[in-house]
Amino acid sequence: MADSLVLENIVKMYGTVTALDHISFTLQPGIYGLLGENGAGKSTLLNIITTILTPDSGSLYWNGKAVSKEDSGYRSILGYMPQQQTLTADFTVTGFLFYIAALKKVDNPEKAVSDALHSLHLYEHRKKKLKSLSGGMRQRVLIAQALLNQPQLILLDEPTAGLDPVERMNLRKVIAQLGTERIVLLATHMTSDVEYIAEKIMILKKGKLLTLSSQTELLEGTKVFETPENIEKFKAIDPDLKAVNSHYKNGQICTRFISKADFDTRVDTTLDDVYLDWLG
């Protein structure tokens, strides 16, 4: 039977601000992208799933069993990479991983650290100090620590933040390999982080879960068009259309836009278009 994580009507308030507004969903093994602007509630949601935060109302279930903050069995199946984490710069890669393994009370830490080093392609860097690593390599170390306990549920909060395009691409390859037998939830505001690796996308806006859908469904549900003509011609037919951008194409300035109407200038939809359609 496949693992499952179920959230039912999760609410979290910060004073009078509703950070999460009756969030409900079910996750099973695979990679899920959690998209939303900064401040949408992504980190709060991850902190509730990890039991770092307690919801004001609602329930969390792992494989049908209610989860509480005191549930050490549940925490033992978690792997978490938080958005902000300070690494002790004078640790070596291996030293840091053994330190985290001790905190997690990992059985057979030698094997766990060795497996994490190899799976994240860190073995040749194992003796380097953290302060000497590139941003992408430090992010790999943070993912490695999340894998030490062989987690069934992996939560990654903005894992590519601050990385250059090449480092982001390499890290996405690593993440893609994690979701074959586990539940992986990747929270980000960058569509490129999930476009090629997440089968399903969750979109969060101001604490509300707008959708949990497959990429195919989202792409097919957003119609995108391009035209070199004056956009006002199309606004006369659909006043609610959303202009995405303007760019040069074949010597002309073309406007890319999203519309519920049908025009004969439709082009392929990207996940960026979907993001703008739902959150723009």
C-alpha positions as CSV (number, residue, x, y, z in Angstrom):
1,M,0.0,0.0,0.0
2,A,1.4,3.4,-1.0
3,D,2.2,6.0,1.6
4,S,-0.2,8.9,1.9
5,L,-0.2,12.3,3.6
6,V,-3.6,13.8,4.2
7,L,-4.4,17.3,5.4
8,E,-8.0,18.2,6.3
9,N,-9.1,21.8,6.8
10,I,-5.8,23.2,8.1
11,V,-6.1,26.7,9.5
12,K,-3.3,28.8,10.8
13,M,-3.6,32.4,12.1
14,Y,-0.9,34.9,13.0
15,G,-2.9,37.4,15.0
16,T,-5.7,38.6,12.7
17,V,-3.8,37.4,9.5
18,T,-5.0,34.1,8.1
19,A,-1.8,32.4,6.9
20,L,-3.5,29.1,5.9
21,D,-7.3,29.0,5.1
22,H,-8.9,25.6,5.4
23,I,-6.2,23.7,3.4
24,S,-7.1,20.1,2.4
25,F,-5.3,17.7,0.1
26,T,-3.9,14.2,-0.2
27,L,-0.4,13.3,-1.4
28,Q,1.0,9.9,-2.5
29,P,4.5,9.0,-3.8
30,G,5.7,11.4,-6.5
31,I,7.0,15.0,-6.8
32,Y,4.6,17.8,-6.1
33,G,5.4,21.5,-6.8
34,L,4.0,24.0,-4.4
35,L,3.9,27.3,-6.2
36,G,3.1,30.7,-4.7
37,E,4.3,34.2,-4.2
38,N,6.5,35.1,-1.3
39,G,4.2,35.3,1.7
40,A,1.6,33.0,0.2
41,G,1.9,30.6,3.2
42,K,4.2,28.0,1.7
43,S,6.7,27.9,4.6
44,T,3.9,27.9,7.1
45,L,2.4,24.9,5.4
46,L,5.7,23.0,5.4
47,N,6.2,23.8,9.1
48,I,2.8,22.4,9.9
49,I,3.5,19.2,8.0
50,T,6.8,18.8,9.9
51,T,4.9,19.5,13.2
52,I,7.2,22.5,13.9
53,L,4.0,24.5,14.0
54,T,0.6,23.4,15.3
55,P,-2.4,24.4,13.2
56,D,-5.2,26.4,15.0
57,S,-7.7,23.8,13.6
58,G,-7.7,20.9,11.2
59,S,-6.0,17.5,11.1
60,L,-2.9,15.9,9.6
61,Y,-2.8,12.1,8.8
62,W,0.1,9.9,7.8
63,N,-1.1,6.5,6.4
64,G,-4.5,7.0,8.0
65,K,-3.1,7.8,11.5
66,A,-3.6,11.2,13.0
67,V,-0.3,13.1,13.5
68,S,0.6,15.1,16.6
69,K,3.6,17.2,17.6
70,E,4.6,14.5,20.0
71,D,4.6,11.8,17.3
72,S,8.3,10.7,17.1
73,G,7.4,7.9,14.7
74,Y,6.0,10.3,12.2
75,R,9.0,12.6,12.5
76,S,11.3,9.7,11.9
77,I,10.0,9.3,8.3
78,L,10.5,13.1,7.5
79,G,13.3,14.7,5.6
80,Y,13.2,18.5,5.7
81,M,15.3,21.2,4.0
82,P,14.1,24.5,5.4
83,Q,14.4,27.7,3.4
84,Q,16.8,29.4,5.8
85,Q,19.4,27.3,7.5
86,T,22.8,28.5,8.9
87,L,25.6,26.0,8.3
88,T,28.5,25.9,10.8
89,A,31.2,27.0,8.3
90,D,34.1,25.2,10.0
91,F,32.4,21.8,9.7
92,T,33.6,19.5,7.0
93,V,30.8,18.0,4.8
94,T,31.2,14.7,6.5
95,G,31.4,16.2,10.0
96,F,28.2,18.2,9.4
97,L,26.4,15.1,8.2
98,F,27.5,13.0,11.2
99,Y,26.4,15.8,13.5
100,I,22.9,15.8,11.9
101,A,22.8,12.0,12.0
102,A,23.5,12.1,15.7
103,L,20.7,14.7,16.3
104,K,18.3,12.5,14.3
105,K,19.5,9.4,16.2
106,V,20.0,7.6,12.9
107,D,20.8,3.9,13.1
108,N,24.1,3.0,11.5
109,P,25.2,6.6,10.8
110,E,28.3,5.5,8.9
111,K,26.2,3.8,6.2
112,A,23.7,6.7,6.2
113,V,26.4,9.3,5.7
114,S,28.1,7.3,3.0
115,D,24.8,6.7,1.2
116,A,23.9,10.4,1.3
117,L,27.4,11.5,0.1
118,H,27.2,9.1,-2.9
119,S,23.5,9.8,-3.8
120,L,24.2,13.6,-3.8
121,H,27.5,13.3,-5.6
122,L,29.3,14.8,-2.6
123,Y,31.8,12.0,-1.8
124,E,34.8,13.7,-3.5
125,H,34.0,16.8,-1.5
126,R,33.5,15.1,1.8
127,K,36.6,16.5,3.5
128,K,36.0,20.1,2.4
129,K,34.8,22.7,4.8
130,L,31.3,24.1,4.3
131,K,32.6,27.6,3.9
132,S,34.6,26.6,0.9
133,L,31.7,25.2,-1.1
134,S,29.7,26.8,-3.8
135,G,26.1,27.7,-3.3
136,G,24.9,24.8,-5.3
137,M,27.1,22.4,-3.3
138,R,25.9,23.7,0.0
139,Q,22.3,23.2,-1.1
140,R,23.3,19.5,-2.0
141,V,24.6,19.2,1.6
142,L,21.3,20.4,3.0
143,I,19.4,17.9,0.9
144,A,21.9,15.2,1.9
145,Q,21.1,15.9,5.6
146,A,17.4,15.5,4.9
147,L,18.0,12.0,3.4
148,L,20.0,10.6,6.3
149,N,17.1,8.8,7.9
150,Q,15.8,7.4,4.6
151,P,12.7,9.5,4.8
152,Q,9.4,8.6,3.1
153,L,8.3,12.2,3.0
154,I,10.7,14.9,1.9
155,L,9.9,18.6,2.1
156,L,12.1,21.1,0.3
157,D,11.6,24.9,0.9
158,E,13.0,27.0,-1.9
159,P,15.9,24.6,-2.5
160,T,17.4,26.5,-5.4
161,A,17.2,30.0,-3.9
162,G,20.3,32.1,-4.7
163,L,21.7,29.6,-7.2
164,D,22.8,30.4,-10.8
165,P,21.0,28.7,-13.7
166,V,23.6,25.8,-14.0
167,E,23.5,25.0,-10.3
168,R,19.6,25.1,-10.4
169,M,19.6,22.7,-13.3
170,N,22.0,20.3,-11.6
171,L,20.0,20.4,-8.3
172,R,16.7,19.8,-10.1
173,K,18.2,16.6,-11.5
174,V,19.0,15.4,-8.0
175,I,15.5,16.2,-6.8
176,A,14.0,14.4,-9.7
177,Q,15.7,11.2,-8.6
178,L,14.2,11.4,-5.1
179,G,10.5,11.1,-6.1
180,T,10.4,7.6,-7.5
181,E,9.3,5.9,-4.3
182,R,8.8,8.9,-1.9
183,I,6.5,11.8,-1.5
184,V,8.5,14.9,-2.3
185,L,7.0,18.4,-1.8
186,L,9.0,21.2,-3.3
187,A,7.9,24.7,-2.3
188,T,9.1,27.6,-4.6
189,H,8.0,30.7,-6.4
190,M,10.1,29.8,-9.5
191,T,8.2,27.7,-12.0
192,S,11.5,26.4,-13.6
193,D,12.2,24.5,-10.3
194,V,9.2,22.2,-10.9
195,E,8.4,22.5,-14.6
196,Y,10.4,19.4,-15.6
197,I,10.2,17.3,-12.5
198,A,6.8,17.7,-10.8
199,E,3.9,15.7,-12.1
200,K,1.4,17.7,-10.0
201,I,1.3,21.3,-9.0
202,M,-0.3,23.0,-6.0
203,I,-0.9,26.7,-6.3
204,L,-1.2,28.7,-3.0
205,K,-2.4,32.3,-2.9
206,K,-2.8,34.3,0.4
207,G,-3.2,31.1,2.4
208,K,-5.8,29.5,0.0
209,L,-5.1,26.4,-2.0
210,L,-6.4,27.3,-5.5
211,T,-5.7,24.0,-7.2
212,L,-3.9,20.7,-7.0
213,S,-3.7,19.5,-10.6
214,S,-1.5,17.7,-13.0
215,Q,0.8,19.9,-15.1
216,T,-1.1,18.6,-18.2
217,E,-4.4,19.7,-16.8
218,L,-3.0,23.2,-15.9
219,L,-1.3,23.7,-19.3
220,E,-4.4,22.6,-21.2
221,G,-6.6,24.8,-19.1
222,T,-4.7,28.0,-19.9
223,K,-5.0,29.3,-23.4
224,V,-2.2,31.6,-24.6
225,F,-2.0,33.6,-27.8
226,E,0.5,35.9,-29.6
227,T,-0.2,38.7,-32.0
228,P,1.6,41.6,-33.7
229,E,-1.7,43.5,-33.8
230,N,-3.0,46.0,-31.4
231,I,-4.0,44.2,-28.2
232,E,-7.1,46.5,-27.9
233,K,-8.7,44.5,-30.8
234,F,-8.7,41.4,-28.6
235,K,-9.7,43.2,-25.4
236,A,-12.8,44.3,-27.3
237,I,-13.8,40.6,-27.4
238,D,-12.4,39.6,-24.0
239,P,-12.0,42.5,-21.6
240,D,-10.5,40.2,-19.0
241,L,-7.6,38.9,-21.1
242,K,-4.1,39.1,-19.4
243,A,-1.2,40.5,-21.3
244,V,1.9,38.4,-20.4
245,N,4.7,40.2,-22.2
246,S,5.8,41.8,-25.5
247,H,8.8,40.6,-27.6
248,Y,10.4,40.9,-31.0
249,K,9.4,38.1,-33.4
250,N,10.1,38.1,-37.2
251,G,10.9,41.9,-37.1
252,Q,7.6,42.7,-35.3
253,I,6.7,43.4,-31.7
254,C,4.3,40.6,-30.6
255,T,2.1,40.6,-27.5
256,R,1.7,37.4,-25.6
257,F,-1.6,37.1,-23.8
258,I,-3.9,34.8,-21.9
259,S,-7.6,34.6,-22.7
260,K,-10.7,32.4,-22.1
261,A,-11.9,33.3,-25.6
262,D,-10.7,31.5,-28.8
263,F,-8.5,33.2,-31.3
264,D,-6.6,31.8,-34.3
265,T,-3.2,32.9,-32.9
266,R,-2.8,30.3,-30.1
267,V,0.7,29.2,-29.0
268,D,2.0,26.6,-26.6
269,T,1.4,27.3,-22.9
270,T,4.2,27.3,-20.4
271,L,4.1,26.8,-16.6
272,D,5.0,30.5,-16.4
273,D,1.8,31.3,-18.2
274,V,-0.2,29.1,-15.8
275,Y,1.5,30.9,-12.8
276,L,0.5,34.3,-14.2
277,D,-3.0,33.1,-15.0
278,W,-3.7,31.9,-11.5
279,L,-1.6,34.5,-9.5
280,G,-1.2,37.4,-11.9
